[in-house]
Each structure stands twice: as structure tokens, then as C-alpha cells.
């Protein structure tokens, strides 16, 4: 086999089912391997490498598995950069595979070479690991190593670059099996300290982040919350790690009422969270009560807030340890009826009509992928999630243009589920070329474009602060005709009363469709 074919065999052993990418000369041997293995690995051709990397990230978010993106060196890799930044900030396990020139050019100026780019220097700040391979015999070990990194601890993206000579060389090599990485339990001393704090407290409060999802939680969080009688608030990226329809789910930690509830607790347990700027109000959040921090990445413990007990470990395994240990204890409940009052206050907040109707229309296992736009912001709070794949959003990077490509990744992951890309006109245009990808693979995605002919959130701020606008008014196409030009269905909504029946009609078509919502 050639090195390129070995790459594909390694991906098969790691149980990769799909690759998002765009071919080129440097990758010809890998694509030869994909051609021979189409029954095992699907290839989704994106129209821009930035779209491919965001598709891989959306796939990863929807499955919890590794998303794989394959791009040419130089411009392909640089085009994919934003999607890798997205994966880095969202802590999504995305593998970016690219080529590189032969080692004999290693000391040459990249600026003078065909598709020249120093990928290691460019991607090191936004990846967990960068791996360079220049010998065919090193390919299996390198791929085993990158999957170990992707599946251990807190996920982050990884870059793998393989030189042209390694991809074209032939070898007969052993291929390692699936590497599931390393999952760590709590150390006994920290576990005992945590149990002591939990037992002596009365009003416990849980902040749950995306690390619970990474750990493949199978109900342990809810079981633990019920056992210790604690409400669960979620971070922006942890939305859905507990169903928001559960009695103990109190909402997002950024909500002021949820924050008040936390302030009345006498113990906070932060599970699988990094304490981001968004979740902490620019790190203005304070803990007057003891803090237990459970986090897979030991470097995150005591980084933003000093924990009374810091447990470096896999959320699922640590929760199982705590559940087993606490079952024999009688745990007090000092919340009384306060929790129901806080929850009622959170849920009494007015919900935007469009968001409420989307939740009513979509099935419990549907995925709403929200782009960055003024009508989409409220979905972070008001689109109630049953699970983490119900709602995807660029919650840390806040990357306009995320919606459509991430929705493609989510749909490829779950072809049997409803997937809606909820976009503004500005964000949709940024990645609208990927509508061709939707049509090429007949992906039954509904795209909703809220059209105010402007970068609406920025425009509102300018009007308030400047009394006028600059650089925010958009010249848009006819979005209905745009969809129809690809062979998709197109609808326009001018009256809010028509939104719900139009979306219901579009979903019943079981075909790619676009609904333009005219916002005046």
C-alpha cells in the first residue's frame, strides 16, 4: 500500500465513518485510498475548506466523536483555519489532515514554495497537538498518537501533516486498532475531600459544562443531581447535558436569576467546565461558598478560580465514584421551595415567538444549528434542549457563518433527524456556497434565513451610539430564487403568523428547503 492508502486504513481502524474535504495534487494518494474504501468511509466534498472544517466540527458536536477534515497544504489549510479555531474554543475533537513538501525542501522559504505554509507554526496555538510525518513507516504510529490525544482528557483539535514522499512511498505495515485514549478517575484523597464537603452541605448547586458530554454521560449527571438534591445550571457549551425539561434543570449559568440561586447555595460543584468569559460575565462571578471543580484537563483546575477541592478526571467516571460513595449517606436538603421559585422565575421570562414556535415544531431529537444573528441570540436561552445535540452554536468564538456548514456536519451524522440551520442574512451569505453541498448529497436540511438586509446586531448598536450607520447595510440576493436555482424549495414569510405553518410545510417536504423570514 502507498502511504496515502495506509492513512485511510488507519482511519478505518479508528472507526472514522466520514471525511469532509477538498482534493488536490498533494492528497492524490489519500484520495486513491478513499476511492478504494467508499463502502467504509464516506467523503463529503465541501465548496470551501473553511466549510469543510466547520462541517467536521458540527459532525463532532452532533456525535461526540472525532470529525475529520482533509485539505491541501497552504491555501487549503489556511482556509480551514477558522473551523479549527472554532473546534479549539468549543473543545471539539477535530482532526485536520494535510500534506507538506518533501523533507529535501525543509530549509527552504515557505513563501517561495508551491502551496507553501509552515503549518506547525501556524496551527500550534490553536491545537492540542501538531504532528509532522515524513516517513511512510511512521504513519500508523502517528495516527494512533493523534487519536489518543483526541480521545483523552478535554478534547481539542489536532493537526497531522504528512510529506509528499511519505504519502507516495509503499510499505506493508501493521495497522493499530481503535485508540480510545485514557480516562482518569478521581484520586482517593480528593474524592474523600469532595465527599466530606457534599455531606456537610445543605444547598448544593451544580454547574455542568461540555466536559460532561465529552465523557459520554449516560445519565450519571442526573442521577448524581437527584442523589445530592442539587439544581443543575449549564454553561453555554454545556447546554443539553441535562434535559432542560428535568425538574432539577434550572437554566444557563449566565442567567441572572440562575446566578442568584447559585449565590444562595452553600456548595458549588463545577463539572466539566473551564469557566469561560461568557459563562462568568468576564470572570466577575464570585464564589463565597466552597467550590469543587471536576475537570478532565488538570491545567484548568485553579486556573480561573481557586477550588477548595480540585479533581482532575473524566466527568462520567468521577460521578460514578461519587454516586457509589454517597449512596450510604443521608443527605440534607436545605432548598425547600426556593428552587421551584427560582425555576418559575427563569421560565416566566418572555420567549421570542419564533424560538418558541421552532421548539413546538421540531421533534425532540432534532438539531437546531444557530448562526450568529440578532434573531438567533435568544435561542441560547429559550430553545429548550433535551440533549447536547439538540442545539449547536458558536458559543465561545461567536463565529458568523457557522450555521450552514455545521448543520451539514450534523445532518451527515444523523441522516434520520430533522436539522435546521437558523441563520441571519449576513451569516448565511458568508457560507452560502455550501448550499451546493446540501444539494449534491441531497441532505434534507431546512435553512431559515432571517433577512433584515443588515448586520442587525451591529446596526442597532451604531444607531444607539452614533445616531447613524456605517458598513452594516447589506445588498442581498432574492433568497427564495437563490434556493430554487439549486433545485431546492424556497419560501418567503412576510407575516409572523405565517412562520409556523410555512416551516411545518417545508419540513414535511422531506427535501432541502430554504425559508426566508423578512424582518422589518
C-alpha positions in Angstrom: 0.0 0.0 0.0 1.0 3.6 -0.5 1.3 5.9 2.4 -1.9 7.6 1.4 -3.7 4.2 1.4 -2.2 3.5 4.8 -3.7 6.7 6.1 -7.2 5.5 5.0 -6.6 2.1 6.5 -5.7 3.7 9.8 -8.8 5.9 9.7 -10.9 2.8 9.2 -9.3 1.1 12.3 -10.1 4.3 14.3 -13.8 3.8 13.1 -13.9 7.0 11.1 -17.1 6.9 9.0 -16.9 10.2 7.1 -14.3 12.7 5.9 -15.0 16.3 4.9 -12.6 17.8 2.5 -11.5 19.0 -0.9 -8.9 17.1 -3.0 -5.7 18.4 -4.6 -2.4 17.1 -6.0 -0.7 16.7 -2.6 -3.5 14.5 -1.4 -3.9 12.2 -4.5 -2.6 9.1 -2.7 -5.1 9.6 0.2 -7.9 10.1 -2.2 -6.9 6.9 -4.1 -7.3 5.1 -0.7 -10.7 6.7 -0.1 -11.8 5.7 -3.7 -11.0 2.1 -2.8 -12.8 2.2 0.5 -16.0 4.1 -0.3 -18.0 1.3 1.4 -16.3 2.1 4.7 -15.6 5.9 4.7 -17.9 8.5 3.0 -16.3 11.6 1.6 -18.2 14.9 1.7 -16.9 17.4 -0.8 -17.2 21.0 0.5 -17.1 24.1 -1.7 -14.6 25.8 0.6 -12.1 24.4 3.0 -13.5 26.7 5.7 -16.8 25.0 5.2 -15.2 21.5 5.4 -13.6 22.3 8.8 -16.8 23.6 10.2 -18.7 20.6 8.9 -16.2 18.4 10.7 -16.8 20.4 13.9 -20.5 20.2 13.5 -20.3 16.4 13.0 -18.2 16.2 16.1 -20.6 18.3 18.2 -23.5 16.2 17.0 -21.9 12.8 17.7 -19.2 13.3 20.4 -16.9 11.6 18.0 -13.8 12.8 16.1 -14.6 14.9 13.0 -12.1 14.6 10.2 -11.2 17.3 7.7 -8.8 16.7 4.7 -7.3 19.7 2.9 -4.4 20.5 0.7 -1.4 22.3 2.3 -1.0 26.0 2.1 -4.3 27.7 1.0 -6.4 24.7 1.9 -5.1 24.6 5.4 -5.3 28.4 5.8 -8.9 28.4 4.5 -9.7 25.7 7.2 -8.2 27.8 9.9 -11.4 29.4 11.3 -13.0 26.0 11.6 -10.1 24.8 13.7 -10.2 27.9 15.9 -13.9 27.0 16.3 -13.0 23.5 17.4 -10.3 24.8 19.7 -12.6 27.3 21.5 -15.5 24.8 21.6 -13.3 21.9 22.7 -14.3 19.7 19.8 -12.2 16.7 18.7 -11.4 17.6 15.1 -8.5 16.1 13.1 -7.2 18.2 10.3 -5.1 16.2 7.8 -2.9 18.0 5.2 0.1 17.4 3.1 3.6 19.0 3.1 6.6 19.3 0.8 9.3 16.6 0.8 12.0 16.8 3.5 14.6 18.0 1.0 12.8 21.3 0.9 12.6 21.6 4.7 15.1 24.5 4.9 13.6 26.5 2.1 11.5 29.6 2.4 7.8 28.6 2.6 7.0 31.9 0.9 8.7 30.7 -2.3 7.1 27.3 -2.5 4.0 25.9 -4.2 1.3 25.8 -1.6 3.9 26.8 1.0 2.9 27.3 4.6 4.5 26.4 7.9 1.5 24.5 9.3 3.2 23.6 12.6 3.9 27.3 13.4 0.5 28.4 12.2 -1.6 25.8 14.0 0.3 25.2 17.2 -1.5 28.0 19.1 -5.0 26.5 18.2 -4.4 22.8 18.5 -3.8 20.2 21.2 -1.1 18.6 19.1 0.6 19.1 15.8 2.2 16.1 14.2 4.7 16.1 11.3 5.3 12.8 9.4 8.0 12.4 6.7 8.5 8.6 6.6 5.8 6.1 5.5 6.6 3.7 8.3 5.7 6.4 10.8 2.2 6.9 9.6 0.4 4.2 11.6 2.0 5.3 14.9 1.4 9.0 14.2 -2.3 8.4 13.6 -2.6 6.2 16.7 -1.0 9.1 18.7 -3.3 11.8 17.3 -6.4 9.7 18.1 -5.1 9.1 21.6 -4.8 12.9 22.0 -8.2 13.5 20.5 -9.9 11.0 22.8 -8.1 11.7 26.1 -8.8 14.4 28.6 -10.5 17.6 27.3 -10.8 17.4 23.5 -9.1 19.9 21.3 -8.3 19.8 17.5 -5.2 18.1 16.2 -3.1 18.8 13.0 -1.5 16.0 11.1 0.8 16.9 8.2 2.3 14.2 6.0 5.0 14.9 3.5 4.5 14.0 -0.2 7.2 11.4 -0.2 5.7 9.6 2.7 2.3 9.5 1.1 3.6 8.1 -2.2 6.1 5.6 -0.7 4.9 2.0 -0.5 5.1 -0.3 2.6 3.5 -3.3 4.2 2.7 -2.2 7.8 0.7 -3.3 10.8 -2.2 -1.0 11.5 -3.1 -0.4 15.2 -6.7 -0.8 16.3 -9.0 1.9 17.7 -7.4 4.1 20.3 -9.9 5.3 22.9 -7.5 7.4 24.8 -7.1 7.5 28.5 -9.9 8.2 31.0 -8.8 9.1 34.5 -10.7 8.5 37.8 -10.6 10.8 40.8 -7.6 10.4 43.2 -8.7 8.9 46.6 -7.7 11.9 48.6 -9.6 14.4 46.5 -12.6 12.1 46.4 -12.7 11.9 50.2 -12.4 15.7 50.5 -15.3 16.2 48.0 -17.5 13.7 49.8 -16.9 15.5 53.1 -18.0 18.8 51.6 -21.0 17.4 50.0 -22.2 15.5 53.1 -21.9 18.6 55.4 -23.6 21.0 52.9 -27.4 21.6 52.6 -27.9 23.7 49.5 -25.7 22.2 46.8 -25.5 23.7 43.3 -24.1 22.1 40.1 -22.6 24.0 37.1 -22.3 21.5 34.3 -20.2 22.0 31.1 -19.5 20.3 27.8 -17.0 18.1 29.6 -20.0 16.0 30.8 -20.8 15.4 27.1 -17.2 14.5 26.2 -17.3 11.9 29.0 -20.2 10.2 27.3 -22.5 10.8 30.2 -25.2 8.1 30.3 -27.5 9.6 32.9 -24.8 9.9 35.7 -25.2 13.7 36.0 -28.9 13.5 36.5 -28.6 10.6 38.9 -25.9 12.5 40.9 -28.0 15.7 41.0 -31.0 13.7 42.3 -28.9 12.0 44.9 -27.4 15.2 46.3 -30.6 17.2 45.7 -28.9 19.9 43.6 -30.2 22.1 40.8 -28.1 22.0 37.6 -27.2 25.1 35.7 -25.4 24.6 32.4 -22.7 26.6 30.6 -23.1 27.9 27.1 -21.3 24.9 25.6 -22.9 22.5 28.1 -26.5 23.2 27.1 -28.4 20.0 27.0 -26.0 17.8 29.1 -29.1 17.6 31.3 -32.5 17.8 29.7 -33.9 21.3 30.2 -37.3 19.6 30.8 -36.0 18.0 34.0 -37.2 19.4 37.3 -33.6 19.9 38.5 -32.5 21.8 35.4 -32.6 25.5 36.3 -31.2 27.1 33.1 -28.0 28.6 31.8 -25.4 29.9 34.3 -25.4 33.3 32.5 -29.0 33.9 33.5 -29.2 36.5 36.3 -31.9 34.5 38.2 -29.8 31.3 37.9 -26.9 33.2 39.3 -29.0 34.4 42.3 -29.8 30.8 43.0 -26.2 29.8 42.9 -25.3 32.7 45.3 -27.8 31.2 47.9 -26.1 27.8 47.8 -23.6 26.6 50.3 -21.6 24.4 47.9 -20.9 24.7 44.2 -19.8 21.7 42.1 -18.4 22.7 38.7 -18.3 19.6 36.5 -16.6 19.6 33.1 -16.3 23.4 32.7 -13.4 25.8 32.1 -15.1 29.0 33.5 -15.1 30.9 30.2 -15.6 34.6 29.8 -19.1 34.2 28.5 -20.2 32.0 31.4 -18.7 34.1 34.2 -19.6 37.5 33.0 -16.0 38.4 32.2 -14.8 36.4 35.3 -16.9 38.7 37.5 -18.7 35.7 39.1 -17.6 35.1 42.6 -17.8 32.1 45.0 -18.3 32.8 48.6 -19.1 29.2 49.3 -16.8 26.2 48.8 -16.1 25.1 45.2 -15.4 21.6 44.0 -14.1 21.6 40.4 -14.2 18.3 38.4 -12.3 18.7 35.1 -10.6 16.3 32.7 -7.8 18.8 31.9 -5.7 19.3 35.1 -4.3 22.6 33.8 -7.8 24.1 34.0 -8.1 23.4 37.8 -7.3 26.6 39.8 -6.7 28.5 36.5 -9.6 30.9 36.7 -10.9 30.2 40.2 -9.3 28.6 43.2 -11.1 25.3 44.1 -11.4 24.0 47.6 -11.2 20.6 46.0 -9.9 20.1 42.5 -10.4 16.7 40.9 -8.6 16.0 37.6 -10.7 13.3 36.0 -13.2 12.1 33.5 -16.6 13.5 34.5 -18.5 10.2 34.0 -16.0 8.2 36.0 -15.8 10.7 38.8 -19.6 11.0 39.0 -19.8 7.2 39.2 -17.3 7.2 42.1 -19.2 9.9 43.9 -22.6 8.2 43.4 -21.2 4.9 44.8 -19.7 6.6 47.8 -22.6 8.9 48.7 -25.4 6.3 48.5 -24.7 5.3 52.1 -25.1 8.8 53.4 -28.2 10.7 54.4 -28.0 14.0 52.6 -29.9 17.0 53.8 -31.9 19.3 51.6 -31.9 22.9 52.6 -33.5 24.3 49.4 -37.1 23.8 50.4 -39.4 25.5 47.9 -36.8 28.0 46.9 -35.7 26.0 43.8 -39.2 25.9 42.4 -39.5 29.7 42.8 -36.2 30.3 41.1 -37.1 27.9 38.2 -40.5 29.6 37.8 -38.9 33.0 37.6 -36.5 31.7 34.9 -39.3 30.1 32.9 -41.7 33.0 33.2 -39.3 35.2 31.1 -40.9 36.1 27.7 -39.8 33.8 24.9 -39.5 35.2 21.4 -42.3 33.9 19.3 -40.0 32.5 16.5 -37.9 30.5 19.0 -41.0 29.2 20.8 -42.6 28.0 17.6 -39.4 26.3 16.4 -39.3 24.3 19.7 -43.0 23.4 19.2 -42.5 22.3 15.6 -39.2 20.3 15.8 -39.0 16.8 17.1 -37.3 16.1 20.5 -34.2 14.6 18.7 -34.0 17.4 16.1 -30.9 19.7 15.8 -31.2 23.4 15.6 -27.9 25.0 14.5 -28.0 28.7 15.2 -25.7 31.1 13.4 -24.7 34.4 14.9 -27.5 36.8 14.3 -29.9 39.0 16.3 -32.9 36.7 16.0 -30.8 33.7 16.9 -29.3 35.0 20.2 -32.4 34.3 22.3 -32.3 30.6 21.3 -29.3 30.1 23.6 -31.7 30.6 26.5 -35.2 29.9 25.1 -34.8 26.9 22.8 -35.1 24.1 25.3 -32.8 21.2 24.7 -33.4 17.5 25.6 -29.7 16.6 24.9 -26.5 18.3 23.8 -27.0 17.7 20.0 -30.4 19.5 20.1 -28.7 22.9 19.9 -25.4 23.8 18.3 -24.0 27.3 18.4 -20.6 29.0 18.1 -20.8 29.8 21.8 -17.3 30.9 22.5 -15.8 32.1 19.2 -19.2 33.5 18.1 -18.3 32.9 14.5 -20.7 34.3 12.0 -21.1 31.9 9.1 -21.1 28.8 11.4 -24.8 27.8 10.8 -25.0 26.1 7.4 -21.7 24.2 7.4 -22.2 23.0 11.0 -25.7 21.9 10.1 -24.3 19.9 7.2 -22.0 18.1 9.6 -24.8 17.4 12.0 -27.1 16.1 9.2 -24.4 13.8 7.9 -24.0 12.5 11.4 -27.8 11.8 11.8 -29.5 11.5 8.4 -32.7 10.4 10.1 -33.1 13.5 12.2 -34.5 16.9 11.5 -31.7 19.5 11.1 -32.4 23.2 10.8 -29.8 25.9 10.1 -31.1 29.1 11.7 -29.2 32.0 10.0 -29.2 35.7 9.5 -28.8 37.1 6.1 -25.2 38.2 6.8 -24.1 34.8 8.2 -25.9 32.8 5.5 -24.1 34.7 2.7 -20.7 34.0 4.4 -21.1 30.3 3.9 -23.9 30.1 1.3 -21.7 28.3 -1.3 -22.2 25.2 0.9 -25.8 25.1 -0.2 -24.3 23.4 -3.2 -23.1 20.7 -0.8 -26.5 20.3 0.6 -27.9 19.7 -2.8 -25.1 17.5 -4.1 -25.7 15.0 -1.3 -29.5 15.6 -1.1 -29.2 16.5 2.6 -32.7 17.2 3.8 -31.8 20.3 5.8 -34.1 23.3 6.3 -32.3 26.6 6.2 -34.1 29.6 7.8 -32.7 33.0 6.8 -33.9 35.9 8.8 -33.4 38.8 6.4 -33.2 42.4 7.7 -30.8 43.4 4.9 -28.2 44.4 7.5 -25.7 43.2 10.1 -28.6 43.7 12.5 -26.9 43.5 15.9 -24.1 45.8 14.9 -26.5 48.2 13.2 -28.6 48.5 16.3 -25.5 49.5 18.4 -24.4 52.1 15.8 -27.9 53.7 15.7 -27.9 53.9 19.5 -24.3 55.2 19.9 -23.7 57.1 16.7 -27.1 58.2 15.6 -26.4 56.7 12.2 -24.8 53.7 10.5 -21.7 52.8 8.5 -20.8 49.4 6.9 -23.8 47.5 8.1 -26.4 47.7 5.4 -26.4 44.7 3.0 -27.2 44.1 -0.6 -28.8 40.7 -0.7 -30.0 38.3 -3.4 -33.5 37.0 -3.7 -33.1 34.2 -1.2 -36.0 32.2 -2.5 -34.7 32.3 -6.1 -31.3 31.5 -4.7 -32.6 28.3 -3.2 -34.6 27.5 -6.3 -31.6 28.0 -8.6 -30.0 24.9 -6.8 -33.2 22.9 -7.2 -34.3 23.3 -3.6 -37.7 24.6 -2.4 -37.9 28.2 -1.4 -40.5 30.1 0.7 -40.9 33.6 1.9 -42.5 34.7 5.2 -43.7 38.3 5.5 -46.2 37.9 8.3 -45.2 36.4 11.7 -48.5 34.4 11.6 -47.2 32.6 8.6 -43.9 31.4 10.1 -45.1 28.3 11.9 -47.2 26.8 9.0 -44.5 27.6 6.5 -41.8 25.9 8.5 -44.1 22.9 9.1 -44.8 22.7 5.3 -41.1 22.9 4.5 -40.2 20.1 6.9 -43.0 17.9 5.5 -41.4 18.0 2.1 -38.6 15.8 3.3 -36.2 17.7 0.9 -33.7 20.5 1.1 -35.6 23.8 1.6 -35.0 27.5 2.5 -37.4 29.7 4.3 -36.7 33.5 4.2 -38.2 35.4 7.0 -38.5 39.1 6.2 -37.7 41.2 9.2 -38.7 44.8 9.0 
